[in-house]
């Protein structure tokens, strides 16, 4: 697959991560290695792109809407009444097209392109204030896990590739955006009120000092979150990686995995760390957080 896909790249030797020498072709090779695990979470979703044509040390820009000319393998989905559209992929050729665009980070909607008004996952991003002990982030993640399970949903964990963790609950796609946004907001505010020394649901910097911001804002229409198995435009090319709850309990760090060590991790695992994700989809529960 890599030879065929590599032939569509222009400047395949262009270095995108200078600190580790990772090239455009190297990025495509990484994606080929992780594609079987990445595919279910990436295809058929509107994508916003962080593009860095000359690599992470040069100018990068965020592109939420599709340009008029797209490489082969990419299609678009209309997002709103103004006919704004976002790129969507359905196969590895589409992912190769994003590499051709030097899209180093892929940020996904929480709804499929085929059912764009109905999100199919609930996302909480744990964003710690600088200086917060990592054990506090682990404590917060396990607390969220317990609360989600109490509502008969199934939480899954992911490193962000940045400085925090994501907790995701798969949904059955029967609920509209506003209801999910209100649910996420109510859940986060209640949890923060019950754990004021640990968490805040307020995004203002002065409110976040010494605490972890429980970011529920990714559950609104048009918001995005980093794609599963996608590298970040940071030194070392850390990857947003699905992890087991046992690894969370053991204190795994948010930048534990990168494009160099992740393929070997997946080869060594007996099953997908997010095994059963689709089977765990449930309806959003009716919940009063007052």
Steps between C-alpha positions, in 0.01 A plus 500: 500500500781744584657491153171573328404772743848648512497559127231769538707712737686803379822571690483170695840576653393832650575497872192578708637429850861625486587386854451133404547527122148379422414566137176519306558144381581394855166637618320301231696187598397549863136528399527181296628318809214614724222516240314182612452654847448858381253437217180442704547828687597717202291416196166670421560799731540871426865593555669828588869516410809648659726544199873565522629505139863555605488299823431573866774762532344720231161662460197276560133583450167349598260418216141418601349508152592320180678691224371483144777267384555186704730201432352174379337291772336792678133595490312773681190532716290817523506643852250784500254711302785712362624183325826490694647154457758284678720225360405139570690179426374148442822304452879511521523688172311785666744502791786512252331802345511675838871421530546653155346818644758488784215465749695407812204500738152372419217626720166319472136583555323277752235416241532295181470678168203279419308619809656835578231630736530203737830459689602146584746567779531702819845652558665642811848651477698523823716810464722549809636835613882505476650361817213263578642163613431233240350276768221759529417462131488124544269545800271725297488258205405209727235714667345584162515134402307402813235768448449405134468134590241591765288637215528169312735637234839350411804730536817458294828683562746664262823693544473839335857505372513835678471558875180320599267207455171457315210291628252396230165325528358355175136591430241351269449813289136558595552831685546846350787739569331734745384225732848349509658840561267567790563154641879544482477844659276380784716195564819707512361776722359253750824303517701821543270622777545170682881508455591871510864446599557270205276613215348807339247519219588865430737577216627838628870482589455641850237232570736225388794588722609197699224280357409288202264651245238240415446612142153406384497759220595243235143371508349789305416505131803596293754424772770241441752286686827342397457181297583169659854387400581842355841654578524852637699785346738498796857391548533122501171451310299373801180320407146516641476136603223273632605346829366246747361610834766284664759723333325811629510358853871430453561869427562499127615842371316694225801496268591136562454396138637644179534407134814301579376273780126474437507247211699257718257553787206403282680194361566379853141535623270199496202715403410859419521713818158637401356156428121512525471875437218471246323228695496732802287768331204600715235772500582811699326456835239739629672674787417797723819659633322767704 
